[in-house]
Amino acid sequence: MDPASDPAYIQQLVCIHEEAVLLVQAMGGAPAFHRAMDSAFGYMLQQEPTDACTNAEVLCTYCDQILRGKRGQEKLSDEEVDAACTTVVCLFRYLPDKDMFAEAYRRDLCRRLLSGKGVNNTYERSEEHTSELQSPCNLVCRLLLEKK
């Protein structure tokens, strides 16, 4: 399995994250459980899936597939794209190398916009989409995303 081209790796991380959020909520949202979850996901996303690619690249490739309207061979509706993008933002918060993600995202965004293969180009150009990714970013990452 090549995590860069197979969406299963990111989908598994998303499922684990959703289960962890439910567990934290079941514990009454205690700050200690929330910190433990954040620490665990921060650690998981520091561990690279292979020597050939980083989690930032894998997440960006997954995001690119989603914004092209497909997940693997499955076609996605606009609602599914929105939901998948929300989950990408949840994982993005834990990435240690957000700048690498931002650069790869900008490159893929340019390709999608120039080729017209994005599922919803108005979504990508919207301030809401950009601000979702910018909120957990540092200053350099924000500047890179704003240059689009």
N, C-alpha and C positions, 0 to 999 in steps of 0.2 A: 504494500500500500504506500503510495506517495501522498503524504499529507497535503502537499501543495496543490494537487489536482483533485484530491478526493475530499468531498465535503463531510464525510463521516467523522473525521477527527474533530472538526469544529462543532459538529452537531452533538458529539459525545460530551465535549466540554460544556456546551449550552445545557444539555440535560443534567449534568452534574451540578452546574450552577443553579438551575431552577430547583433541584432537589435541596441544595444547601440553603437557598433562600426560604423554602418552605420549612425546613428544619429550624432556621433562626426564628421565623415567625411563630412556629409551634412553641418555642421557648420564650415567647413573649417579647421577642425583639431585643433581648438583653444585649447591651453593648459588648460584653465579653464574647458572646457568641458571634456577633457581627464582626468584631476585630479578628477573631479566630478564622472566620470564613474569608475575610479579606486577605489575611496573612497566607492562608492555604492557597488561594487562587493566585496571589502574587508569586508564591513559590512555584506553583505548577506552570505558570506562563514564563517563568525565568528558565525553565528546563526546555531546551529546544527539542522538537520532535525527531529531527534527524540532523546529521552533520551538514546536509546539503541545503537546508532551509531553516529560517527562524520562525518563531510563532507570529511575528509581525507580518512576514511574507505570506504565511499560510492564511492568517486572518484576512489579509488584504485580497488574496486570491479568492477566498470564500466570498468576501464582500463583492468583488467584481462579478463573480458568477451570479450572485443574488441580484445585483443591479442590472444584469443582462437578462433577468427574468427566468433564470433556471437554477436548479440545485441538482447537480449531477445531470441526469437525463430528464428530470422532472421539471415541467413548466410551472411557473408561479404566477398567481394573480397579483394585482396591486396590493391587496390586503396582506397577502403572504409576504410580499417584498417588504412592506412596512414593518411587519412583525419580526422578520428575520433581521432587518437593519437595527431594530431595537435591541435584539439579542447580541448583535455584533458590538453595539455601543457598551453593553454590560461587560463583555469580555475585554473590550478595548481599554477600559479603565484600569485593568490589571497589567497591561503590557508595560514592560520596563523600557522598551525601545519604541516609543511613540513616534519619534522623528523618522525612523525607518518606515513605519507604517504610513506616515503622512506622505513621504516621498513616493512610495510605491502606489499609494492611493491616487495621488495627483497624476502619476504616469498613466494608470489604468483609466482614470476619469477622462483624460485627454483622448485616449484611444476610443473609449465608449462614445464620447461626444462627437469625435470626428467621423467615426464609422456609423454613427446613428444606431448602434446596437443596444443601447440602454433601453430598459423596459419603460422608463418614465423619466425623460430628461428634465422635465420641469421639477420633479422631486429633487434631483441632484442639485439643481441650481437654486433651490429654495434656501432661504436663510435658516429655516427650522432644521433642515438636514445638516447644514454646516455647523450650526450652533450645538447640535447634539454631540457631534464629534469634538468640537472645540472646548466644551465645558470641562472635560477631564484632562485637557492637554496643557502642556507648558507653553511658554510664549513662542518659542521657535516653531513648534508644531502648529500653533494658531496662525502664524504668519504664512507658513507654507500652504495651509488650507484656504486662507483668504485670497491667495494669489490666483486661485482658479478663476 
